[in-house]
Amino acid sequence: MRLYLNQIKTIVWKDLVTELKTRELFSSMFVFAVLVIIIFIFTVDLSIVKANEVGPGILWVAFLFAGTLGLNRSFMLEKENGCLEGLVLTPADRTAIYFGKLISNLIFLLIMEAFILPLFMVFFNVDLLSHLGPLLLVILMGTFGFCTIGTLLSSLSSNLKTREIMLPILLYPLIIPIAIAAVRMTSQLLSGESLGTMMNWVGLTLAFDIIFLGVSIMTIDHILEE
């Protein structure tokens, strides 16, 4: 078990060190998310519609679209440099490679979201601090589900010639349930409702996370060997 955890930790550390040197992944995600927020803030007339009603959808559009950029580069960098073959040839378990990439993607997205939340709060004049604890839990559940299926499909699309196009085509239809659940929970939280009153959405999100994590563990061997 310790060897397995060390394999995961090594992959996560490699990705973090690579990102610290290049800052390519984080900067592209952050800039894209900020652009989405800015475009919407000049498009939506907040004197007519309430920020609490339109804001959650815009926030999650920024998170998910910017996150797709990060997921797309996750396995593509390994593929371009021939490192993916090296990873597969090592005695490391294939699921350890998957979990290492999953944790790396999750860390990058959570950092990007941490920088976007204050900007969203300022631009939309929405008070997030009074709902910060439940909101962070919703963001963590939604982001984990997005990364779970996104990391799997990123490994799959990295073997395709049209890899940059194929990931969004494969990913977006599958994340519709978790995107709807995340937006609804965020909207209700900003409206003053407690997380306890939306357990149906919480259950849907957790079920999504568990199902796709199980599917990823069962299929990652076959995908990486292709």
C-alpha positions as MATLAB code, in Angstrom:
seq = 'MRLYLNQIKTIVWKDLVTELKTRELFSSMFVFAVLVIIIFIFTVDLSIVKANEVGPGILWVAFLFAGTLGLNRSFMLEKENGCLEGLVLTPADRTAIYFGKLISNLIFLLIMEAFILPLFMVFFNVDLLSHLGPLLLVILMGTFGFCTIGTLLSSLSSNLKTREIMLPILLYPLIIPIAIAAVRMTSQLLSGESLGTMMNWVGLTLAFDIIFLGVSIMTIDHILEE';
ca = [
       0.000    0.000    0.000;
       2.860    2.373    0.837;
       4.443    1.696   -2.567;
       1.124    2.441   -4.277;
       0.742    5.736   -2.397;
       4.357    6.652   -3.193;
       3.655    6.088   -6.895;
       0.667    8.448   -6.729;
       2.654   11.011   -4.742;
       5.525   10.896   -7.257;
       3.223   11.615  -10.213;
       1.507   14.460   -8.354;
       4.876   15.946   -7.368;
       6.166   15.694  -10.950;
       3.101   17.539  -12.270;
       3.342   20.232   -9.582;
       7.056   20.827  -10.242;
       6.451   20.947  -14.004;
       3.649   23.481  -13.537;
       5.732   25.597  -11.158;
       8.434   25.825  -13.829;
       6.184   26.632  -16.785;
       2.963   28.039  -15.209;
       1.419   27.227  -18.569;
      -1.593   25.300  -17.288;
      -2.671   27.578  -14.455;
      -2.191   30.825  -16.357;
      -4.263   29.627  -19.337;
      -7.093   28.414  -17.094;
      -7.103   31.562  -14.974;
      -7.057   33.973  -17.934;
      -9.832   32.064  -19.678;
     -12.035   32.016  -16.555;
     -11.511   35.749  -15.982;
     -12.429   36.478  -19.608;
     -15.662   34.501  -19.251;
     -16.597   36.450  -16.107;
     -15.773   39.805  -17.735;
     -17.705   39.015  -20.936;
     -20.789   38.027  -18.965;
     -20.611   41.011  -16.619;
     -20.848   43.330  -19.652;
     -23.587   41.194  -21.231;
     -25.963   40.761  -18.299;
     -27.839   43.820  -17.020;
     -27.723   43.331  -13.247;
     -30.270   46.137  -12.764;
     -32.886   43.869  -14.390;
     -31.871   40.382  -13.265;
     -30.596   39.369   -9.849;
     -26.932   38.428   -9.584;
     -27.881   35.513   -7.316;
     -29.946   34.009  -10.163;
     -27.561   34.341  -13.113;
     -24.259   34.360  -11.231;
     -24.047   30.636  -10.338;
     -24.470   29.584  -13.975;
     -21.793   32.028  -15.132;
     -19.454   30.955  -12.334;
     -19.714   27.265  -13.259;
     -19.374   28.019  -16.988;
     -16.085   29.728  -16.156;
     -14.969   26.813  -13.934;
     -15.882   24.027  -16.365;
     -14.671   25.634  -19.604;
     -11.395   26.780  -18.038;
     -11.020   23.350  -16.419;
     -11.340   21.695  -19.836;
      -8.215   23.570  -20.943;
      -6.317   22.071  -18.012;
      -7.650   18.572  -18.587;
      -6.744   18.759  -22.263;
      -3.101   19.455  -21.408;
      -2.933   16.877  -18.628;
      -2.085   13.815  -20.743;
      -1.220   15.749  -23.914;
       2.033   17.032  -22.408;
       3.031   13.475  -21.516;
       2.120   12.309  -25.021;
       3.988   15.069  -26.861;
       7.210   14.412  -24.978;
       6.909   10.635  -25.175;
       6.645   10.471  -21.393;
       3.338    8.612  -21.384;
       4.978    5.513  -22.864;
       7.649    5.802  -20.180;
       5.024    6.003  -17.451;
       3.201    2.963  -18.825;
       6.459    0.969  -19.058;
       7.279    1.577  -15.386;
       6.104   -1.029  -12.870;
       3.666    1.555  -11.495;
       0.048    0.440  -11.315;
      -2.103    2.008  -14.046;
      -4.626    3.180  -11.472;
      -1.793    4.934   -9.601;
      -1.070    6.911  -12.792;
      -4.762    7.769  -13.034;
      -5.042    8.841   -9.378;
      -1.844   10.892   -9.652;
      -3.220   12.757  -12.659;
      -6.637   13.097  -11.003;
      -5.164   14.672   -7.858;
      -2.941   17.002   -9.933;
      -5.905   18.180  -12.013;
      -8.010   18.628   -8.880;
      -5.311   20.749   -7.211;
      -4.862   22.952  -10.303;
      -8.604   23.522  -10.694;
      -9.162   24.256   -7.001;
      -6.329   26.827   -7.034;
      -7.812   28.472  -10.138;
     -11.272   28.525   -8.507;
      -9.831   30.047   -5.328;
      -8.552   32.985   -7.404;
     -11.779   33.318   -9.403;
     -14.185   33.399   -6.418;
     -13.070   36.843   -5.100;
     -13.269   38.301   -8.629;
     -16.768   36.866   -9.039;
     -17.790   38.317   -5.683;
     -16.537   41.790   -6.672;
     -17.849   41.868  -10.266;
     -21.329   40.520   -9.390;
     -21.541   42.197   -5.979;
     -22.530   38.883   -4.379;
     -21.821   38.072   -0.737;
     -20.097   34.677   -0.757;
     -18.543   34.955    2.696;
     -21.774   34.247    4.580;
     -22.171   30.951    2.638;
     -18.460   30.179    2.238;
     -18.347   26.807    4.044;
     -21.249   25.097    2.172;
     -20.209   26.806   -1.064;
     -16.671   25.400   -0.840;
     -18.144   21.933   -0.194;
     -20.348   22.234   -3.306;
     -17.392   23.428   -5.391;
     -15.246   20.553   -4.096;
     -17.905   17.932   -4.926;
     -18.580   19.399   -8.366;
     -14.913   19.849   -9.245;
     -14.036   16.325   -8.062;
     -16.734   14.804  -10.295;
     -15.606   16.943  -13.230;
     -11.966   15.903  -12.734;
     -12.886   12.225  -12.259;
     -14.490   11.797  -15.673;
     -12.332   14.510  -17.276;
      -9.054   12.806  -16.360;
     -10.298    9.492  -17.754;
     -11.429   11.061  -21.035;
      -8.214   13.099  -21.249;
      -6.215    9.843  -21.181;
      -8.522    8.436  -23.860;
      -8.415   11.451  -26.172;
      -4.617   11.774  -25.894;
      -4.342    8.730  -28.190;
      -6.467   10.364  -30.906;
      -5.264   12.617  -33.732;
      -8.001   15.193  -33.042;
      -7.374   15.086  -29.288;
      -7.990   18.812  -28.644;
     -11.447   18.611  -30.214;
     -12.450   15.195  -28.954;
     -12.159   15.892  -25.223;
     -14.910   18.577  -25.117;
     -17.113   16.482  -27.436;
     -16.801   13.460  -25.144;
     -16.790   15.347  -21.852;
     -19.589   17.915  -22.011;
     -22.549   15.536  -22.560;
     -21.406   13.403  -19.624;
     -21.020   16.266  -17.141;
     -24.521   17.662  -17.713;
     -25.942   16.056  -14.513;
     -23.157   17.330  -12.275;
     -23.176   20.781  -13.923;
     -26.934   21.120  -13.302;
     -26.586   19.903   -9.711;
     -23.656   22.243   -8.982;
     -25.428   25.288  -10.451;
     -28.677   24.537   -8.604;
     -26.902   24.042   -5.256;
     -24.839   27.215   -5.714;
     -27.948   29.205   -6.642;
     -29.910   27.960   -3.637;
     -26.989   28.654   -1.291;
     -26.715   32.238   -2.555;
     -30.483   32.577   -2.021;
     -29.982   31.810    1.654;
     -31.031   28.156    1.773;
     -29.006   25.655    3.773;
     -27.204   22.694    2.234;
     -29.427   20.366    4.279;
     -32.492   21.326    2.222;
     -30.918   20.181   -1.043;
     -29.864   16.646   -0.192;
     -31.304   15.352   -3.475;
     -28.735   17.397   -5.413;
     -25.977   16.424   -2.972;
     -26.915   12.747   -3.450;
     -26.879   13.132   -7.239;
     -23.439   14.749   -7.156;
     -21.952   12.129   -4.828;
     -23.482    9.312   -6.907;
     -21.943   10.853  -10.050;
     -18.540   11.091   -8.350;
     -18.599    7.483   -7.098;
     -19.938    5.946  -10.343;
     -17.397    7.617  -12.615;
     -14.556    6.957  -10.180;
     -15.461    3.263  -10.314;
     -15.741    3.333  -14.118;
     -12.330    5.040  -14.345;
     -10.646    2.429  -12.124;
     -12.115   -0.408  -14.198;
     -11.203    1.024  -17.618;
      -7.931    2.945  -17.164;
      -5.810   -0.210  -17.735;
      -7.287   -0.769  -21.188;
      -7.116    2.914  -22.164;
      -3.440    3.367  -21.251;
      -2.418    0.158  -23.024;
      -3.967    1.332  -26.320;
];
